[in-house]
Amino acid sequence: MLLRPVQSLQTRNLERIIKSGKIFVVSENSSTGINVQLDSISGFQYAIIKKFAERLNVAIEIAIINDLQECIEGLNKGKYDIIAKYIPTTVEWEDEVSFSEPLIISRQMLVQRMPERADEHFISTQYNLAGDTIHIPYNSPHKLRLQHLSDEIADTIYIVEMKDVTSEELVSFVSQGKIRYTICHEQLSRKLTRDYANIDASLPVSLSQPYSWAINN
């Protein structure tokens, strides 16, 4: 059952979570996050958090929020106990959250349409992104990487942040030709290139890095 957590007055440690009988989780609605379809809930993150909750003998209350910064703010206000989504464990958030052991090691990949003609524009190196525009979810961790990449290639990469969309939805927009480029982690890109035959996700825009859940410090 999907429930939206009630705001707590303070952050909670494991002892308080067990005593309350509930764990408050925030994730995103996606096949690799927590996938909500009518009355059913599935997804890789859900499978893991369900096992964890069963081990603690607590119920799960879930909120679905795509905006990572909003998730972090809610975590530190006590609204949530865990952010159960893939978060790159970079130094930018070390002061705000603590990270779990890595769930995966992955790279961030550029997603674009396969060229239909030989003369059609296609990004084959990171340097080709100079002056181009990439769409990402609002407050996505991909923004930091793209800003660093822009510095590395010594040219501007224009970033458009879109509210209330997931990386999976943006990949579908690329497939439909609504936007030219987006970014997602490699495991997701592998799945989506099977779902959308006309997209390419072969160009990494980052090195391999760990992805983890987040809890309050």
PyRosetta script that sets phi, psi and omega in degrees:
from pyrosetta import init, pose_from_sequence

init()
pose = pose_from_sequence("MLLRPVQSLQTRNLERIIKSGKIFVVSENSSTGINVQLDSISGFQYAIIKKFAERLNVAIEIAIINDLQECIEGLNKGKYDIIAKYIPTTVEWEDEVSFSEPLIISRQMLVQRMPERADEHFISTQYNLAGDTIHIPYNSPHKLRLQHLSDEIADTIYIVEMKDVTSEELVSFVSQGKIRYTICHEQLSRKLTRDYANIDASLPVSLSQPYSWAINN")
pose.set_psi(1, 136.1)
pose.set_omega(1, -178.9)
pose.set_phi(2, -96.1)
pose.set_psi(2, 121.3)
pose.set_omega(2, 178.6)
pose.set_phi(3, -127.5)
pose.set_psi(3, 146.9)
pose.set_omega(3, 177.2)
pose.set_phi(4, -92.1)
pose.set_psi(4, 123.2)
pose.set_omega(4, -176.1)
pose.set_phi(5, -61.3)
pose.set_psi(5, 144.3)
pose.set_omega(5, 173.2)
pose.set_phi(6, -84.1)
pose.set_psi(6, 140.2)
pose.set_omega(6, -177.4)
pose.set_phi(7, -64.3)
pose.set_psi(7, 129.8)
pose.set_omega(7, 174.5)
pose.set_phi(8, -87.4)
pose.set_psi(8, 165.2)
pose.set_omega(8, 178.8)
pose.set_phi(9, -88.0)
pose.set_psi(9, -16.3)
pose.set_omega(9, -178.2)
pose.set_phi(10, -154.2)
pose.set_psi(10, 157.7)
pose.set_omega(10, 175.7)
pose.set_phi(11, -69.8)
pose.set_psi(11, 156.0)
pose.set_omega(11, -172.2)
pose.set_phi(12, -123.8)
pose.set_psi(12, 142.3)
pose.set_omega(12, 172.8)
pose.set_phi(13, -90.1)
pose.set_psi(13, 179.0)
pose.set_omega(13, -175.1)
pose.set_phi(14, -61.7)
pose.set_psi(14, -38.3)
pose.set_omega(14, -179.7)
pose.set_phi(15, -60.5)
pose.set_psi(15, -43.9)
pose.set_omega(15, -179.5)
pose.set_phi(16, -69.0)
pose.set_psi(16, -35.8)
pose.set_omega(16, 178.0)
pose.set_phi(17, -61.9)
pose.set_psi(17, -47.1)
pose.set_omega(17, -179.4)
pose.set_phi(18, -64.3)
pose.set_psi(18, -42.1)
pose.set_omega(18, -179.4)
pose.set_phi(19, -63.3)
pose.set_psi(19, -35.5)
pose.set_omega(19, -179.1)
pose.set_phi(20, -74.9)
pose.set_psi(20, -23.5)
pose.set_omega(20, -178.3)
pose.set_phi(21, 80.7)
pose.set_psi(21, 8.5)
pose.set_omega(21, -178.7)
pose.set_phi(22, -140.1)
pose.set_psi(22, 148.9)
pose.set_omega(22, 170.8)
pose.set_phi(23, -125.3)
pose.set_psi(23, 129.5)
pose.set_omega(23, -177.4)
pose.set_phi(24, -95.1)
pose.set_psi(24, 121.5)
pose.set_omega(24, -174.3)
pose.set_phi(25, -122.1)
pose.set_psi(25, 139.4)
pose.set_omega(25, 172.4)
pose.set_phi(26, -122.6)
pose.set_psi(26, 136.3)
pose.set_omega(26, -179.0)
pose.set_phi(27, -148.4)
pose.set_psi(27, -169.2)
pose.set_omega(27, 176.0)
pose.set_phi(28, -116.1)
pose.set_psi(28, 154.8)
pose.set_omega(28, -179.9)
pose.set_phi(29, -85.9)
pose.set_psi(29, 97.3)
pose.set_omega(29, -179.1)
pose.set_phi(30, -158.3)
pose.set_psi(30, 167.0)
pose.set_omega(30, -179.7)
pose.set_phi(31, -67.4)
pose.set_psi(31, -26.8)
pose.set_omega(31, 177.5)
pose.set_phi(32, -95.4)
pose.set_psi(32, -6.6)
pose.set_omega(32, 176.8)
pose.set_phi(33, -105.0)
pose.set_psi(33, -115.8)
pose.set_omega(33, 175.3)
pose.set_phi(34, -122.3)
pose.set_psi(34, 112.8)
pose.set_omega(34, -172.9)
pose.set_phi(35, -96.0)
pose.set_psi(35, 113.8)
pose.set_omega(35, -177.9)
pose.set_phi(36, -103.3)
pose.set_psi(36, 118.3)
pose.set_omega(36, 178.4)
pose.set_phi(37, -130.3)
pose.set_psi(37, 104.9)
pose.set_omega(37, -178.0)
pose.set_phi(38, 53.9)
pose.set_psi(38, -114.1)
pose.set_omega(38, -177.5)
pose.set_phi(39, -99.0)
pose.set_psi(39, 7.3)
pose.set_omega(39, -178.1)
pose.set_phi(40, -112.2)
pose.set_psi(40, 148.7)
pose.set_omega(40, 177.4)
pose.set_phi(41, -127.5)
pose.set_psi(41, 132.5)
pose.set_omega(41, 178.8)
pose.set_phi(42, -144.9)
pose.set_psi(42, -165.2)
pose.set_omega(42, 179.0)
pose.set_phi(43, 111.3)
pose.set_psi(43, 153.3)
pose.set_omega(43, -175.9)
pose.set_phi(44, -62.3)
pose.set_psi(44, -46.2)
pose.set_omega(44, -179.6)
pose.set_phi(45, -63.4)
pose.set_psi(45, -37.6)
pose.set_omega(45, -179.8)
pose.set_phi(46, -64.5)
pose.set_psi(46, -40.7)
pose.set_omega(46, 179.4)
pose.set_phi(47, -60.0)
pose.set_psi(47, -40.3)
pose.set_omega(47, -179.0)
pose.set_phi(48, -71.8)
pose.set_psi(48, -46.9)
pose.set_omega(48, -177.0)
pose.set_phi(49, -67.4)
pose.set_psi(49, -30.8)
pose.set_omega(49, 177.2)
pose.set_phi(50, -64.5)
pose.set_psi(50, -44.7)
pose.set_omega(50, 177.9)
pose.set_phi(51, -62.7)
pose.set_psi(51, -40.9)
pose.set_omega(51, 179.7)
pose.set_phi(52, -63.4)
pose.set_psi(52, -44.4)
pose.set_omega(52, -179.8)
pose.set_phi(53, -65.1)
pose.set_psi(53, -38.5)
pose.set_omega(53, 177.5)
pose.set_phi(54, -63.2)
pose.set_psi(54, -38.5)
pose.set_omega(54, 179.0)
pose.set_phi(55, -65.5)
pose.set_psi(55, -35.8)
pose.set_omega(55, 178.1)
pose.set_phi(56, -83.3)
pose.set_psi(56, -12.6)
pose.set_omega(56, -176.0)
pose.set_phi(57, 62.4)
pose.set_psi(57, 47.4)
pose.set_omega(57, 177.1)
pose.set_phi(58, -128.0)
pose.set_psi(58, 158.1)
pose.set_omega(58, 174.9)
pose.set_phi(59, -83.4)
pose.set_psi(59, 158.8)
pose.set_omega(59, 179.5)
pose.set_phi(60, -108.5)
pose.set_psi(60, 132.5)
pose.set_omega(60, 169.1)
pose.set_phi(61, -119.3)
pose.set_psi(61, 129.4)
pose.set_omega(61, -168.4)
pose.set_phi(62, -120.5)
pose.set_psi(62, 136.5)
pose.set_omega(62, 168.6)
pose.set_phi(63, -116.0)
pose.set_psi(63, 143.0)
pose.set_omega(63, 178.5)
pose.set_phi(64, -109.0)
pose.set_psi(64, 112.1)
pose.set_omega(64, 179.9)
pose.set_phi(65, -140.1)
pose.set_psi(65, 127.4)
pose.set_omega(65, -179.2)
pose.set_phi(66, -82.6)
pose.set_psi(66, -30.6)
pose.set_omega(66, -174.4)
pose.set_phi(67, -72.6)
pose.set_psi(67, 111.8)
pose.set_omega(67, -176.8)
pose.set_phi(68, -64.0)
pose.set_psi(68, -41.0)
pose.set_omega(68, -179.2)
pose.set_phi(69, -63.6)
pose.set_psi(69, -38.1)
pose.set_omega(69, 176.3)
pose.set_phi(70, -64.3)
pose.set_psi(70, -38.1)
pose.set_omega(70, 176.7)
pose.set_phi(71, -62.4)
pose.set_psi(71, -44.7)
pose.set_omega(71, -179.2)
pose.set_phi(72, -64.2)
pose.set_psi(72, -41.9)
pose.set_omega(72, 178.4)
pose.set_phi(73, -62.6)
pose.set_psi(73, -42.3)
pose.set_omega(73, 177.9)
pose.set_phi(74, -65.7)
pose.set_psi(74, -36.7)
pose.set_omega(74, 177.5)
pose.set_phi(75, -60.6)
pose.set_psi(75, -46.0)
pose.set_omega(75, -175.5)
pose.set_phi(76, -79.8)
pose.set_psi(76, -10.8)
pose.set_omega(76, 172.5)
pose.set_phi(77, -92.6)
pose.set_psi(77, -6.9)
pose.set_omega(77, -179.0)
pose.set_phi(78, 92.1)
pose.set_psi(78, 6.7)
pose.set_omega(78, 178.0)
pose.set_phi(79, -71.3)
pose.set_psi(79, -32.0)
pose.set_omega(79, -177.9)
pose.set_phi(80, -130.5)
pose.set_psi(80, 153.4)
pose.set_omega(80, 175.8)
pose.set_phi(81, -98.5)
pose.set_psi(81, -30.0)
pose.set_omega(81, -177.6)
pose.set_phi(82, -142.0)
pose.set_psi(82, 137.8)
pose.set_omega(82, 166.1)
pose.set_phi(83, -96.0)
pose.set_psi(83, 107.7)
pose.set_omega(83, -175.6)
pose.set_phi(84, -100.4)
pose.set_psi(84, 73.0)
pose.set_omega(84, 174.4)
pose.set_phi(85, -149.4)
pose.set_psi(85, 162.2)
pose.set_omega(85, -178.8)
pose.set_phi(86, -71.5)
pose.set_psi(86, 114.9)
pose.set_omega(86, -180.0)
pose.set_phi(87, -122.9)
pose.set_psi(87, 123.0)
pose.set_omega(87, 175.9)
pose.set_phi(88, -61.2)
pose.set_psi(88, 130.5)
pose.set_omega(88, -177.3)
pose.set_phi(89, -84.8)
pose.set_psi(89, 76.4)
pose.set_omega(89, -178.5)
pose.set_phi(90, -104.6)
pose.set_psi(90, 164.5)
pose.set_omega(90, -174.8)
pose.set_phi(91, -67.6)
pose.set_psi(91, -18.7)
pose.set_omega(91, -176.2)
pose.set_phi(92, -60.0)
pose.set_psi(92, -28.3)
pose.set_omega(92, -176.4)
pose.set_phi(93, -110.3)
pose.set_psi(93, 5.8)
pose.set_omega(93, -176.3)
pose.set_phi(94, -59.6)
pose.set_psi(94, -33.5)
pose.set_omega(94, -179.3)
pose.set_phi(95, -79.7)
pose.set_psi(95, -17.6)
pose.set_omega(95, -174.7)
pose.set_phi(96, -98.7)
pose.set_psi(96, -32.6)
pose.set_omega(96, -175.6)
pose.set_phi(97, -140.8)
pose.set_psi(97, 165.6)
pose.set_omega(97, 167.8)
pose.set_phi(98, -108.2)
pose.set_psi(98, 145.4)
pose.set_omega(98, -176.8)
pose.set_phi(99, -103.4)
pose.set_psi(99, 147.6)
pose.set_omega(99, 172.5)
pose.set_phi(100, -75.2)
pose.set_psi(100, 176.2)
pose.set_omega(100, 167.9)
pose.set_phi(101, -59.2)
pose.set_psi(101, 145.6)
pose.set_omega(101, -178.3)
pose.set_phi(102, -58.6)
pose.set_psi(102, 138.4)
pose.set_omega(102, 174.0)
pose.set_phi(103, -85.9)
pose.set_psi(103, -38.7)
pose.set_omega(103, 179.0)
pose.set_phi(104, -145.2)
pose.set_psi(104, 161.1)
pose.set_omega(104, 167.2)
pose.set_phi(105, -112.3)
pose.set_psi(105, 125.5)
pose.set_omega(105, -172.0)
pose.set_phi(106, -149.1)
pose.set_psi(106, 169.5)
pose.set_omega(106, 173.8)
pose.set_phi(107, -117.5)
pose.set_psi(107, 157.7)
pose.set_omega(107, 173.3)
pose.set_phi(108, -90.6)
pose.set_psi(108, 129.9)
pose.set_omega(108, -172.8)
pose.set_phi(109, -117.5)
pose.set_psi(109, 143.1)
pose.set_omega(109, 173.5)
pose.set_phi(110, -79.3)
pose.set_psi(110, 132.9)
pose.set_omega(110, 177.6)
pose.set_phi(111, -111.2)
pose.set_psi(111, 125.8)
pose.set_omega(111, 179.5)
pose.set_phi(112, -145.5)
pose.set_psi(112, 165.3)
pose.set_omega(112, 178.0)
pose.set_phi(113, -76.5)
pose.set_psi(113, 145.1)
pose.set_omega(113, 172.9)
pose.set_phi(114, -65.7)
pose.set_psi(114, 137.3)
pose.set_omega(114, 178.9)
pose.set_phi(115, -66.0)
pose.set_psi(115, 137.6)
pose.set_omega(115, 178.1)
pose.set_phi(116, -94.2)
pose.set_psi(116, -17.7)
pose.set_omega(116, 178.9)
pose.set_phi(117, -132.0)
pose.set_psi(117, 156.8)
pose.set_omega(117, -177.5)
pose.set_phi(118, -64.2)
pose.set_psi(118, -30.4)
pose.set_omega(118, -177.1)
pose.set_phi(119, -92.8)
pose.set_psi(119, 5.4)
pose.set_omega(119, -178.5)
pose.set_phi(120, -76.7)
pose.set_psi(120, 141.7)
pose.set_omega(120, -176.5)
pose.set_phi(121, -64.2)
pose.set_psi(121, 131.2)
pose.set_omega(121, -179.7)
pose.set_phi(122, -143.7)
pose.set_psi(122, 131.2)
pose.set_omega(122, -178.6)
pose.set_phi(123, -84.4)
pose.set_psi(123, 114.9)
pose.set_omega(123, -178.6)
pose.set_phi(124, -110.6)
pose.set_psi(124, -17.9)
pose.set_omega(124, 175.5)
pose.set_phi(125, -136.3)
pose.set_psi(125, 159.4)
pose.set_omega(125, 179.0)
pose.set_phi(126, -61.0)
pose.set_psi(126, -31.6)
pose.set_omega(126, -179.9)
pose.set_phi(127, -64.7)
pose.set_psi(127, -25.3)
pose.set_omega(127, 178.7)
pose.set_phi(128, -69.0)
pose.set_psi(128, -11.0)
pose.set_omega(128, 179.8)
pose.set_phi(129, -79.8)
pose.set_psi(129, -7.2)
pose.set_omega(129, 179.9)
pose.set_phi(130, -56.9)
pose.set_psi(130, 124.5)
pose.set_omega(130, 178.6)
pose.set_phi(131, 81.0)
pose.set_psi(131, -0.3)
pose.set_omega(131, -179.0)
pose.set_phi(132, -94.2)
pose.set_psi(132, 170.2)
pose.set_omega(132, -176.6)
pose.set_phi(133, -118.2)
pose.set_psi(133, 133.7)
pose.set_omega(133, 178.9)
pose.set_phi(134, -122.8)
pose.set_psi(134, 130.9)
pose.set_omega(134, 177.3)
pose.set_phi(135, -95.1)
pose.set_psi(135, 135.2)
pose.set_omega(135, 178.4)
pose.set_phi(136, -140.0)
pose.set_psi(136, 162.6)
pose.set_omega(136, 174.4)
pose.set_phi(137, -63.1)
pose.set_psi(137, 152.2)
pose.set_omega(137, -179.8)
pose.set_phi(138, -61.4)
pose.set_psi(138, 132.2)
pose.set_omega(138, -178.1)
pose.set_phi(139, 57.8)
pose.set_psi(139, 32.9)
pose.set_omega(139, 176.8)
pose.set_phi(140, -73.3)
pose.set_psi(140, 147.1)
pose.set_omega(140, 174.0)
pose.set_phi(141, -64.2)
pose.set_psi(141, -17.2)
pose.set_omega(141, 178.0)
pose.set_phi(142, -65.1)
pose.set_psi(142, -23.4)
pose.set_omega(142, -178.6)
pose.set_phi(143, -60.3)
pose.set_psi(143, -44.3)
pose.set_omega(143, -179.2)
pose.set_phi(144, -61.7)
pose.set_psi(144, -42.0)
pose.set_omega(144, 180.0)
pose.set_phi(145, -65.1)
pose.set_psi(145, -41.5)
pose.set_omega(145, -180.0)
pose.set_phi(146, -66.6)
pose.set_psi(146, -35.2)
pose.set_omega(146, 176.2)
pose.set_phi(147, -65.2)
pose.set_psi(147, -41.5)
pose.set_omega(147, 177.1)
pose.set_phi(148, -66.0)
pose.set_psi(148, -39.9)
pose.set_omega(148, 179.2)
pose.set_phi(149, -64.5)
pose.set_psi(149, -38.1)
pose.set_omega(149, 177.1)
pose.set_phi(150, -59.8)
pose.set_psi(150, -40.1)
pose.set_omega(150, 176.3)
pose.set_phi(151, -66.6)
pose.set_psi(151, -39.1)
pose.set_omega(151, -176.7)
pose.set_phi(152, -66.2)
pose.set_psi(152, -36.7)
pose.set_omega(152, -179.5)
pose.set_phi(153, -91.9)
pose.set_psi(153, 0.1)
pose.set_omega(153, 177.1)
pose.set_phi(154, 56.6)
pose.set_psi(154, 41.1)
pose.set_omega(154, 177.0)
pose.set_phi(155, -156.5)
pose.set_psi(155, 165.6)
pose.set_omega(155, -174.7)
pose.set_phi(156, -83.2)
pose.set_psi(156, 131.7)
pose.set_omega(156, 165.5)
pose.set_phi(157, -112.7)
pose.set_psi(157, 118.5)
pose.set_omega(157, -177.3)
pose.set_phi(158, -81.3)
pose.set_psi(158, 131.1)
pose.set_omega(158, -176.5)
pose.set_phi(159, -114.8)
pose.set_psi(159, 125.7)
pose.set_omega(159, 175.6)
pose.set_phi(160, -112.5)
pose.set_psi(160, 118.1)
pose.set_omega(160, 178.7)
pose.set_phi(161, -95.5)
pose.set_psi(161, 128.6)
pose.set_omega(161, -177.7)
pose.set_phi(162, -112.1)
pose.set_psi(162, 128.8)
pose.set_omega(162, -179.1)
pose.set_phi(163, -80.7)
pose.set_psi(163, 150.9)
pose.set_omega(163, 172.6)
pose.set_phi(164, 59.1)
pose.set_psi(164, 35.7)
pose.set_omega(164, 172.7)
pose.set_phi(165, -134.1)
pose.set_psi(165, 153.5)
pose.set_omega(165, 176.2)
pose.set_phi(166, -102.6)
pose.set_psi(166, 168.6)
pose.set_omega(166, 175.8)
pose.set_phi(167, -59.9)
pose.set_psi(167, -37.5)
pose.set_omega(167, 179.5)
pose.set_phi(168, -63.1)
pose.set_psi(168, -40.9)
pose.set_omega(168, 178.6)
pose.set_phi(169, -65.5)
pose.set_psi(169, -38.3)
pose.set_omega(169, 179.1)
pose.set_phi(170, -67.3)
pose.set_psi(170, -34.8)
pose.set_omega(170, 175.4)
pose.set_phi(171, -63.2)
pose.set_psi(171, -39.2)
pose.set_omega(171, 176.8)
pose.set_phi(172, -64.5)
pose.set_psi(172, -34.4)
pose.set_omega(172, 176.3)
pose.set_phi(173, -64.9)
pose.set_psi(173, -38.5)
pose.set_omega(173, 176.1)
pose.set_phi(174, -62.4)
pose.set_psi(174, -46.3)
pose.set_omega(174, -179.8)
pose.set_phi(175, -59.2)
pose.set_psi(175, -37.1)
pose.set_omega(175, -179.5)
pose.set_phi(176, -81.4)
pose.set_psi(176, -8.4)
pose.set_omega(176, -178.8)
pose.set_phi(177, 83.4)
pose.set_psi(177, 12.1)
pose.set_omega(177, -179.8)
pose.set_phi(178, -75.5)
pose.set_psi(178, -33.7)
pose.set_omega(178, 174.4)
pose.set_phi(179, -133.6)
pose.set_psi(179, 162.4)
pose.set_omega(179, -175.9)
pose.set_phi(180, -89.6)
pose.set_psi(180, -41.8)
pose.set_omega(180, -173.3)
pose.set_phi(181, -141.2)
pose.set_psi(181, 151.2)
pose.set_omega(181, 166.9)
pose.set_phi(182, -148.0)
pose.set_psi(182, -179.7)
pose.set_omega(182, -178.0)
pose.set_phi(183, -128.6)
pose.set_psi(183, 141.1)
pose.set_omega(183, 168.8)
pose.set_phi(184, -151.7)
pose.set_psi(184, 165.5)
pose.set_omega(184, -178.8)
pose.set_phi(185, -74.9)
pose.set_psi(185, 161.1)
pose.set_omega(185, -166.7)
pose.set_phi(186, -63.7)
pose.set_psi(186, -40.1)
pose.set_omega(186, -179.8)
pose.set_phi(187, -62.4)
pose.set_psi(187, -41.1)
pose.set_omega(187, 177.9)
pose.set_phi(188, -67.5)
pose.set_psi(188, -40.7)
pose.set_omega(188, -179.3)
pose.set_phi(189, -62.6)
pose.set_psi(189, -36.2)
pose.set_omega(189, 177.7)
pose.set_phi(190, -62.3)
pose.set_psi(190, -43.3)
pose.set_omega(190, 178.4)
pose.set_phi(191, -63.4)
pose.set_psi(191, -45.3)
pose.set_omega(191, -173.0)
pose.set_phi(192, -73.8)
pose.set_psi(192, -26.9)
pose.set_omega(192, 174.8)
pose.set_phi(193, -69.1)
pose.set_psi(193, -22.0)
pose.set_omega(193, 172.3)
pose.set_phi(194, -77.4)
pose.set_psi(194, -32.9)
pose.set_omega(194, -179.8)
pose.set_phi(195, -77.3)
pose.set_psi(195, -32.9)
pose.set_omega(195, -178.1)
pose.set_phi(196, -121.9)
pose.set_psi(196, 105.5)
pose.set_omega(196, -173.5)
pose.set_phi(197, -70.2)
pose.set_psi(197, -16.6)
pose.set_omega(197, -174.4)
pose.set_phi(198, -98.8)
pose.set_psi(198, 11.1)
pose.set_omega(198, 179.0)
pose.set_phi(199, -111.6)
pose.set_psi(199, 153.6)
pose.set_omega(199, 177.0)
pose.set_phi(200, -120.0)
pose.set_psi(200, 137.0)
pose.set_omega(200, 177.0)
pose.set_phi(201, -139.3)
pose.set_psi(201, 48.2)
pose.set_omega(201, -174.8)
pose.set_phi(202, -96.0)
pose.set_psi(202, -10.0)
pose.set_omega(202, -175.1)
pose.set_phi(203, -100.8)
pose.set_psi(203, 112.0)
pose.set_omega(203, 175.6)
pose.set_phi(204, -75.1)
pose.set_psi(204, 144.8)
pose.set_omega(204, 174.8)
pose.set_phi(205, -115.1)
pose.set_psi(205, 8.8)
pose.set_omega(205, 176.7)
pose.set_phi(206, -150.3)
pose.set_psi(206, 166.6)
pose.set_omega(206, 169.4)
pose.set_phi(207, -78.2)
pose.set_psi(207, 169.8)
pose.set_omega(207, 174.7)
pose.set_phi(208, -65.8)
pose.set_psi(208, 138.4)
pose.set_omega(208, -179.2)
pose.set_phi(209, -148.6)
pose.set_psi(209, 155.7)
pose.set_omega(209, 179.2)
pose.set_phi(210, -75.8)
pose.set_psi(210, 146.6)
pose.set_omega(210, 174.1)
pose.set_phi(211, -120.3)
pose.set_psi(211, 133.0)
pose.set_omega(211, -172.6)
pose.set_phi(212, -138.7)
pose.set_psi(212, 172.5)
pose.set_omega(212, 166.1)
pose.set_phi(213, -84.9)
pose.set_psi(213, 168.5)
pose.set_omega(213, 177.9)
pose.set_phi(214, -126.7)
pose.set_psi(214, 143.4)
pose.set_omega(214, 171.8)
pose.set_phi(215, -130.3)
pose.set_psi(215, 166.1)
pose.set_omega(215, -179.7)
pose.set_phi(216, -73.5)
pose.set_psi(216, 152.8)
pose.set_omega(216, -175.7)
pose.set_phi(217, -65.0)
pose.dump_pdb("model.pdb")
